[in-house]
Amino acid sequence: MKTTISILVFFISILGFSQEKLRDNFNYKVTYKLDFKLDSTSSKVRTEYMILYIGDNLSQFSSRAHTLANPIVRKGNSASTSRAAVTKFFLVTIKNRSLSKIYNSLFIPMDQFYYTQSSELFDWKIENQTKLIEGYKVQKAATSFAGRDYVAWFTPEIPISDGPYKFNGLPGLILEIADKEKEYVFTFVGLEKLTPRIPFKINFKSYISDSREKIQKRFYTYRKDPMTYMRAQNVNKQNKIPPAYHKKMVESFTKMLEKENNPIELENN
């Protein structure tokens, strides 16, 4: 009995450790183009390029701007935001296929926050319709997620159950996926086999774990009034600006955020 308990405690400790520290080698780099409408009241379509790195057990998805601004190897609460500031897709998504788990991280000065969820988010309906995308034979599938209905095209020719953003669970790599309103459209740009493979590791022990809702609220507070937020974090306390200018800045950021009313996830999951 004692031996059984010891083995159980051992495996629990190993599981807990693996959740804090993840490592893999990325074998592939998939590039997608994302066309999206951030403002539901406008016809303006924004475009960003997104990168999906895929390893044996892990994958990381983020905007290309974030990838350029930050090294693949992440050791803790350190990040550069100079290039990442140009993106409107701030979340970094790491899928752990062996644990069926998704880690979602977000940098909010001066810390890295994250929340986790099961990767089994999608109830796919695979259809018979096929077509070609960049020489790959793809098959149609449909699902609903976070308030949107999606149509995806996946290829069994690349037998990796992954795709852009949080999308996964099909018997092949998703090359294209869009909601039926065409407000978020991911299209395949290219696939690159990485030689040599890129080593990846991340230590969530030095990140701050919280709920998705609380992290989003904190991020909104920062973006609405970054000066006040940074002072509250004991940063830039000596950098004082005239109250009138500060007020105009907050008003400007508030108007900007009001136009960002159409996120990819309309409902919490």
HUVENPE-V340392 format. One record per residue. N is the residue number from 1. PSI is psi in radians with two decimals (* if undefined). OMEGA is omega in whole degrees, 0 to 359 (NA if undefined). D_CENTER is the distance of its C-alpha to the mean C-alpha in whole Angstrom. Layout:
{{N	PSI	OMEGA	D_CENTER} {N	PSI	OMEGA	D_CENTER}}
This chain:
{{1	-0.78	180	44} {2	-0.69	179	43} {3	-0.73	179	41} {4	-0.77	179	39} {5	-0.73	180	38} {6	-0.74	179	37} {7	-0.72	180	35} {8	-0.80	179	33} {9	-0.68	179	32} {10	-0.85	182	32} {11	-0.61	176	29} {12	-0.74	180	27} {13	-0.67	178	27} {14	-0.73	179	26} {15	-0.79	179	23} {16	-0.71	179	22} {17	-0.72	182	22} {18	-0.49	178	20} {19	-0.47	181	17} {20	-0.69	182	18} {21	2.13	178	18} {22	2.45	175	16} {23	2.61	181	17} {24	3.13	171	18} {25	2.19	181	19} {26	2.21	182	17} {27	-0.51	186	19} {28	2.65	173	17} {29	2.08	179	15} {30	2.27	179	14} {31	2.32	177	14} {32	2.66	168	13} {33	2.23	178	15} {34	2.08	171	13} {35	2.19	185	16} {36	2.67	177	15} {37	1.87	181	17} {38	-0.44	180	16} {39	1.98	183	20} {40	-0.28	181	21} {41	0.01	183	25} {42	2.69	176	25} {43	0.00	183	25} {44	2.30	179	23} {45	2.21	176	20} {46	2.68	178	17} {47	2.31	173	16} {48	2.69	173	14} {49	2.41	186	13} {50	2.62	183	10} {51	2.30	172	10} {52	1.98	173	10} {53	2.35	185	12} {54	2.26	174	14} {55	-2.91	181	16} {56	-0.70	182	19} {57	-0.43	185	17} {58	2.73	168	13} {59	2.68	177	10} {60	2.27	179	8} {61	2.31	177	5} {62	3.02	173	5} {63	2.67	177	8} {64	-0.58	178	11} {65	-0.71	178	13} {66	-0.70	180	10} {67	-0.69	178	12} {68	-0.56	184	15} {69	-0.38	187	15} {70	2.46	176	14} {71	2.74	179	16} {72	-0.69	180	14} {73	2.04	181	16} {74	2.16	184	15} {75	-0.16	181	18} {76	-2.56	186	17} {77	1.20	174	17} {78	2.35	181	18} {79	2.61	175	16} {80	2.43	185	17} {81	0.08	186	16} {82	-0.88	178	19} {83	-0.58	181	17} {84	-0.36	182	13} {85	-0.33	183	15} {86	-0.19	183	16} {87	2.71	171	12} {88	0.13	179	12} {89	1.60	194	8} {90	-0.42	187	7} {91	2.43	171	4} {92	2.20	185	3} {93	2.16	177	3} {94	2.11	178	7} {95	2.32	174	9} {96	1.74	186	13} {97	-0.58	182	15} {98	-0.49	179	18} {99	0.00	184	17} {100	0.87	187	16} {101	2.55	177	13} {102	2.29	174	9} {103	2.19	181	8} {104	2.07	184	6} {105	2.64	182	7} {106	2.25	178	8} {107	2.12	174	12} {108	1.99	184	14} {109	2.27	6	18} {110	0.61	187	19} {111	2.80	171	17} {112	2.23	178	13} {113	2.73	175	12} {114	2.72	171	10} {115	2.72	182	11} {116	2.77	175	11} {117	2.83	176	12} {118	2.54	177	14} {119	-0.15	180	13} {120	1.16	186	16} {121	-0.21	195	15} {122	2.30	175	16} {123	1.62	186	20} {124	2.49	170	21} {125	1.87	182	24} {126	2.28	182	25} {127	2.96	185	27} {128	-0.30	186	30} {129	2.37	180	29} {130	2.85	174	28} {131	-3.10	177	28} {132	2.38	172	27} {133	1.96	179	24} {134	0.70	176	25} {135	-0.13	178	27} {136	2.34	174	25} {137	2.15	183	27} {138	2.72	181	24} {139	2.61	185	24} {140	2.50	174	23} {141	2.68	182	22} {142	2.60	177	21} {143	2.98	173	19} {144	2.48	181	18} {145	2.20	172	15} {146	0.72	175	15} {147	0.10	179	18} {148	2.60	173	17} {149	2.29	186	19} {150	2.61	168	18} {151	2.22	181	19} {152	2.71	174	18} {153	2.05	184	20} {154	2.73	180	20} {155	2.07	173	22} {156	-0.23	178	24} {157	-0.36	172	25} {158	1.57	190	22} {159	1.03	177	22} {160	2.10	184	18} {161	1.33	184	16} {162	3.13	180	13} {163	-3.06	181	11} {164	2.74	179	9} {165	-2.31	181	5} {166	-0.07	188	7} {167	2.31	180	10} {168	3.12	173	13} {169	0.03	177	16} {170	2.74	181	19} {171	0.95	181	21} {172	2.85	182	20} {173	2.33	176	17} {174	2.07	179	16} {175	-0.46	182	17} {176	2.40	176	17} {177	2.44	180	15} {178	2.56	172	16} {179	2.78	188	17} {180	-0.32	177	21} {181	-0.07	181	21} {182	0.61	178	20} {183	-0.37	173	17} {184	1.92	186	14} {185	1.98	175	15} {186	2.13	178	14} {187	2.53	183	16} {188	2.31	177	17} {189	-0.77	180	18} {190	2.79	178	19} {191	2.27	181	19} {192	2.22	173	20} {193	2.21	187	21} {194	2.06	178	21} {195	1.97	0	24} {196	2.92	178	25} {197	2.65	180	22} {198	2.08	178	19} {199	2.44	181	19} {200	2.38	172	16} {201	2.60	179	16} {202	2.45	182	15} {203	1.76	182	17} {204	-0.13	178	15} {205	-0.51	180	19} {206	0.09	174	19} {207	2.92	178	16} {208	2.08	180	16} {209	2.32	179	15} {210	3.09	178	16} {211	2.73	178	15} {212	-0.74	183	12} {213	-0.75	181	15} {214	-0.64	178	17} {215	-0.75	178	14} {216	-0.70	179	13} {217	-0.74	179	17} {218	-0.73	180	17} {219	-0.67	177	15} {220	-0.77	179	17} {221	-0.76	179	20} {222	-0.83	185	19} {223	-0.51	179	18} {224	-0.67	183	22} {225	1.31	184	24} {226	-0.57	181	22} {227	-0.84	180	26} {228	-0.69	180	27} {229	-0.79	182	24} {230	-0.66	177	24} {231	-0.65	178	28} {232	-0.41	177	27} {233	0.24	181	25} {234	0.63	177	28} {235	2.41	177	27} {236	0.62	180	29} {237	-0.46	181	32} {238	-0.20	182	34} {239	1.51	182	32} {240	2.46	178	34} {241	2.70	180	34} {242	2.39	181	37} {243	-0.67	181	36} {244	-0.72	179	37} {245	-0.69	179	34} {246	-0.74	180	31} {247	-0.77	179	32} {248	-0.65	180	32} {249	-0.79	179	28} {250	-0.73	179	27} {251	-0.71	180	28} {252	-0.78	179	27} {253	-0.61	179	23} {254	-0.74	177	24} {255	-0.69	178	25} {256	-0.78	182	22} {257	-0.53	177	20} {258	-0.50	180	22} {259	-0.15	176	21} {260	1.06	189	17} {261	0.17	186	18} {262	1.18	181	16} {263	2.86	180	13} {264	-0.59	177	11} {265	1.91	180	12} {266	-0.38	181	15} {267	2.65	177	16} {268	2.53	179	15} {269	*	NA	15}}
